[in-house]
Amino acid sequence: MAKKGNRVQVILECTEQKESGMPGMSRYITTKNKKNTPDRMERKKYNPILKRVTIHREIK
């Protein structure tokens, strides 16, 4: 039987765009090790709609 890995796929969504109420949404798909980072992940990523780097937070 194969061992199940700790690495899971997560979706990062822009927080600034969500608060501003602009149409559309900037999202990125990445992976994380849920054993090392059990909390929600935050990364600075480029938002093409706002044309700048913003904070993207993990969503469920």
Contact map, one row per residue, 1 for C-alpha under 8 A:
111000000000000000000000000000000000000000000000000000000000
111100000000000000000000000000000000000000000000000000000000
111110000000000000000000000000000000000000000000000000000000
011111000000000000000000000000000000000000000000000000000000
001111110000000000000000000000000000000000000000000000000000
000111110000000000000000000000001110000000000000000000000000
000011111000000000000000000000111100000000000000000000000000
000011111100000000000000000000111100000000000000000000000000
000000111110000000000000000011110000000000000000000000000000
000000011111000000000000000011110000000000000000000000000111
000000001111100000000000001111000000000000000000000000000111
000000000111110000000000001111000000000011100000000000011110
000000000011111000000000111100000000000000000000000000011110
000000000001111111000000111000000000000000000010000001111000
000000000000111111100000000000000000000000000000000001111000
000000000000011111110000000000000000000000000000000001100000
000000000000011111111100110000000000000000000000010000000000
000000000000011111111100100000000000000000000000000000000000
000000000000001111111000000000000000000000000000000000000000
000000000000000111111100000000000000000000000000000000000000
000000000000000011111110000000000000000000000000000000000000
000000000000000011011111000000000000000000000000000000000000
000000000000000000001111100000000000000000000000000000000000
000000000000000000000111110000000000000000000000100000000000
000000000000110011000011111000000000000000000000000000000000
000000000000110010000001111100000000000000000011100000000000
000000000011110000000000111110000000000000000000000000010000
000000000011100000000000011111000000000000000000000000000000
000000001111000000000000001111100000000000000000000000000000
000000001111000000000000000111110000000000000000000000000000
000000111100000000000000000011111000000000000000000000000000
000000111100000000000000000001111100100000000000000000000000
000001110000000000000000000000111111110000000000000000000000
000001110000000000000000000000011111110000000000000000000000
000001000000000000000000000000001111110000000000000000000000
000000000000000000000000000000001111110000000000000000000000
000000000000000000000000000000011111111110000000000000000000
000000000000000000000000000000001111111100000000000000000000
000000000000000000000000000000000000111110000000000000000000
000000000000000000000000000000000000111111000000000000001110
000000000001000000000000000000000000101111100000000000001100
000000000001000000000000000000000000000111110000000000111100
000000000001000000000000000000000000000011111000000000111000
000000000000000000000000000000000000000001111100000011110000
000000000000000000000000000000000000000000111110000011110000
000000000000000000000000000000000000000000011111001111000000
000000000000010000000000010000000000000000001111111111000000
000000000000000000000000010000000000000000000111111100000000
000000000000000000000001010000000000000000000011111000000000
000000000000000010000000000000000000000000000011111100000000
000000000000000000000000000000000000000000000111111110000000
000000000000000000000000000000000000000000000111011111000000
000000000000000000000000000000000000000000011110001111100000
000000000000011100000000000000000000000000011110000111110000
000000000000011100000000000000000000000001111000000011111000
000000000001111000000000001000000000000001111000000001111100
000000000001111000000000000000000000000111100000000000111110
000000000111100000000000000000000000000111000000000000011111
000000000111100000000000000000000000000100000000000000001111
000000000110000000000000000000000000000000000000000000000111
